[in-house]
Amino acid sequence: MEPPSTKQTISHVTTIMDLSSEIMLEILSRLPIKSIFCCKTVCKLWYNLLTSDPLFPSKYREGTSSNFPSLLLSIDNYVQFLVELKLPDERYPLKISTTVLSPKFHLPSPNMRLIGSCNGFVCLLKGWVYELDHSVYISNPLLGEYFEVEFPKQESRICFAYAFCFSEASRQYKVLRSAVRQSKVSELEVYTLGVDKKWRYVGEAPKPLSVSFSEVNVNGVVHWMNWEKNDTIYSFSNGTEEVKSMLAPRGLKSPCYNFTLVELGNCLCLCNIDPIEYVDIWWMKEYGITESWTKTRILKDTIQPNIRYDRFIPISTWKDGEILMQRHCRTQVVSYNPKEKKFTKVKVYLGLKSNSYIPSFYSLKTVVGENCQVSYTYPKIDIV
């Protein structure tokens, strides 16, 4: 019996292109972002799977939320990098993958300030809020899509602060704007993506601390603090559009600018970043219940000596409950293991500010609707 010819043997080799779409989606959804960018240009089939198939965004988020924690890094206040952390295992150490977020492929314009991010969509500020011609964009940088939020005619001598929030209950994304016309009180306006045609007035609230006055969304509620009181946390509910206040943990003595609000493990937390030997984190174990505040004191004695006495700001939780922290206004990220009570160095990087980010390949059109103009940072190309 003659052996099969080489030509016959090759013709029966199974390749990835012979797999079903479901299996290909499962494989592609486990890749890091840089690899997905490359896969999009391989062929039309893969391009359509990655950008048009409604199953891919959800599969991708399931695979990356635990395997590839991500950060947005800013330099000189401008968001510029997306960093993926590939978790270590028995065979491989921690891997870092960095993607440059350029206006050519990812962002609407150069010099964009990050207001906040929700489910892979980011809210960006162009210009300064004190300028009448500043702009606000909603973008999915992974798809190079963006939508410019329309503004009414601006009044002079009004400074604004912005927040971006999402509610699981209503499935709505909203931009919140604080217009400061007095020294202590601001007027709040809301723009609901895909619903509102203009900004709506929703009430007054104490003046927030900064231009991007909240990056903390817990239970569909935005939170911020005020210069006047360090014992009070203010909130805006995406669902009810009500402004409320809640008491901070009792006995806070440092000025309010030494505290920062963060979301850790879907829990509202207040962190005191001023002490040089430790980090205090108050966890609101039961949301909205003042009595549920619980303090954790994290000693910094296991951080390398040359940076130990700097301030560290918690960013997010990741593998097995570890807490990622950033050295304040410096180029260092560390991870704290609460079981071992030990810090480990994660990466020296180029950013001066980092924000937790959940990558997504959902199109902006799913949020703003087909009637709104979604633009692209680069022209679409034909792939054969």
PEMOSUL-V718974 format. One line per field, one symbol per residue. phi: phi as a letter, one per 20 degrees, with the letter a starting at -180 (. if undefined). burial: 1 if it has 24 or more other C-alpha atoms within 12 Angstrom, else 0. A space follows every 50 residues. Layout:
# PEMOSUL-V718974
phi: ???
burial: ???
This chain:
# PEMOSUL-V718974
phi: .ffffgfffffdfedffefffffffffffeeffgffgfffdfbfffgffe dcffefgffffffegdecgcceddclmdfccddddeffcfdcfgddcddf edffccdfafldeeercblnecdcddndffefdfcccdbdffdmebceff dffeefmcddccbcbbcffelddcddcdeedcfddceecccefmcfebfd fcpdbgfffbfeeadddclmcecbdcffcedcddbceffeldecccffgf nfdffffedcebdclmcfcddeefgedbcecedefdgndgfefcedddfe fdfggfcgeeecdfdaebglnfdfcdfflcdbcccdeffelbecfeaece edbccfbdfbdffgffdenffeeedcfbffdede
burial: 00000000000000000000000111111111110110110000111011 10001111111011101111111110111111111110000000011111 10101111101111111111111111011000011111111111111111 00000000111111111000011111111100000111111111000010 00011111111111111111111111101111111111101111111110 00000111111111101111111111011111111001000011000111 00100001011111111110011111110111111110000011111011 1111111111111110110000011110000000
